[in-house]
Amino acid sequence: MKKILLVMLISILVGTSFAEITRYSVPLDGSPSLGPNSASVTIIEFIDYQ
């Protein structure tokens, strides 16, 4: 079990070190939200109800 967790951790660290960072500006005015407006991270969830 420890080997599996170690391999997963290493693959995450190596994969993210070479990942290209892409940032998108999404207008949030009038959208329902939780938490302070000054939060450093915004998580946006897209749902398709079909």
Backbone as JSON, one array per atom type, in Angstrom:
{
  "sequence": "MKKILLVMLISILVGTSFAEITRYSVPLDGSPSLGPNSASVTIIEFIDYQ",
  "N": [[0.83, -1.2, 0.0], [1.95, 1.25, 0.77], [3.83, 1.58, -1.25], [2.24, 2.0, -3.49], [0.98, 4.42, -2.84], [3.24, 6.05, -2.73], [4.16, 5.93, -5.39], [1.98, 7.12, -6.66], [2.1, 9.7, -5.54], [4.61, 10.6, -6.46], [4.15, 10.55, -9.24], [2.19, 12.5, -9.45], [3.56, 14.79, -8.57], [5.66, 14.96, -10.47], [4.21, 15.14, -12.84], [2.8, 17.54, -12.52], [4.83, 19.37, -12.44], [5.67, 19.78, -15.02], [3.48, 20.68, -16.27], [1.55, 22.94, -18.19], [0.45, 26.1, -17.24], [-2.76, 27.36, -17.37], [-4.89, 30.05, -17.26], [-8.16, 31.22, -16.82], [-10.44, 33.87, -17.23], [-13.43, 34.27, -15.73], [-16.58, 35.66, -15.71], [-18.27, 36.4, -12.73], [-20.34, 37.83, -11.72], [-23.44, 38.14, -10.18], [-23.74, 35.42, -9.94], [-24.48, 32.51, -7.97], [-22.71, 31.97, -4.92], [-20.32, 30.82, -2.45], [-18.5, 31.76, 0.46], [-15.76, 34.13, 1.02], [-15.33, 37.12, -0.99], [-12.71, 37.77, -1.43], [-11.24, 35.48, -1.73], [-8.47, 33.39, -2.6], [-8.67, 31.37, -4.43], [-10.93, 30.21, -6.86], [-13.44, 27.96, -7.46], [-15.08, 26.54, -10.11], [-17.94, 24.9, -11.17], [-19.18, 23.04, -13.79], [-22.17, 21.79, -14.98], [-24.07, 19.42, -16.74], [-27.32, 18.76, -17.29], [-28.55, 16.91, -18.92]],
  "CA": [[0.0, 0.0, 0.0], [2.84, 2.42, 0.82], [4.46, 1.73, -2.56], [1.24, 2.56, -4.39], [0.84, 5.84, -2.5], [4.47, 6.73, -3.11], [4.16, 6.06, -6.85], [0.97, 8.13, -7.0], [2.62, 11.0, -5.15], [5.68, 10.97, -7.39], [3.57, 10.84, -10.55], [1.5, 13.79, -9.36], [4.57, 15.85, -8.48], [6.37, 15.06, -11.73], [3.26, 15.57, -13.85], [2.44, 18.94, -12.36], [5.98, 20.25, -12.64], [5.8, 20.04, -16.44], [2.18, 21.1, -16.79], [1.43, 24.34, -18.57], [-0.6, 26.75, -16.46], [-3.7, 28.15, -18.15], [-5.86, 30.73, -16.4], [-9.31, 31.77, -17.53], [-11.22, 34.87, -16.52], [-14.84, 33.94, -15.86], [-17.39, 36.65, -14.99], [-19.05, 35.76, -11.67], [-21.36, 38.77, -11.24], [-24.79, 37.61, -10.13], [-23.73, 33.96, -9.79], [-24.5, 32.09, -6.56], [-21.37, 31.62, -4.45], [-20.08, 30.67, -1.01], [-17.18, 32.2, 0.88], [-15.43, 35.55, 0.84], [-14.97, 37.59, -2.33], [-11.26, 37.92, -1.52], [-10.61, 34.16, -1.73], [-7.41, 33.3, -3.61], [-9.02, 30.31, -5.38], [-12.34, 30.1, -7.21], [-13.74, 26.68, -8.11], [-16.29, 26.66, -10.92], [-18.43, 23.58, -11.55], [-20.1, 23.02, -14.91], [-23.01, 20.6, -14.91], [-25.0, 19.23, -17.85], [-28.4, 17.96, -16.73], [-29.25, 16.13, -19.94]],
  "C": [[0.87, 1.26, 0.0], [3.5, 2.66, -0.53], [3.5, 2.39, -3.55], [1.08, 4.06, -4.12], [2.07, 6.64, -2.9], [4.54, 6.94, -4.62], [3.15, 7.11, -7.29], [1.47, 9.53, -6.68], [3.7, 11.48, -6.11], [5.11, 11.32, -8.76], [2.83, 12.17, -10.56], [2.51, 14.93, -9.35], [5.3, 16.04, -9.8], [5.45, 15.59, -12.82], [2.92, 17.04, -13.74], [3.63, 19.87, -12.59], [6.18, 20.6, -14.11], [4.5, 20.54, -17.07], [2.2, 22.59, -17.11], [0.25, 24.94, -17.83], [-1.45, 27.61, -17.39], [-4.71, 28.75, -17.2], [-6.94, 31.34, -17.27], [-10.0, 32.8, -16.65], [-12.7, 34.6, -16.78], [-15.65, 34.97, -15.07], [-18.3, 35.95, -13.98], [-20.15, 36.66, -11.13], [-22.74, 38.14, -11.31], [-24.87, 36.1, -9.98], [-23.79, 33.6, -8.31], [-23.09, 31.64, -6.15], [-21.37, 31.47, -2.94], [-18.69, 31.19, -0.71], [-16.92, 33.66, 0.57], [-15.06, 35.89, -0.59], [-13.47, 37.69, -2.53], [-10.53, 36.57, -1.52], [-9.58, 34.07, -2.86], [-7.7, 32.24, -4.67], [-10.52, 30.33, -5.61], [-12.54, 28.79, -7.95], [-15.07, 26.84, -8.82], [-16.68, 25.26, -11.38], [-19.44, 23.74, -12.69], [-20.86, 21.71, -14.89], [-23.94, 20.58, -16.12], [-26.08, 18.29, -17.37], [-29.13, 17.12, -17.77], [-29.07, 14.66, -19.72]]
}
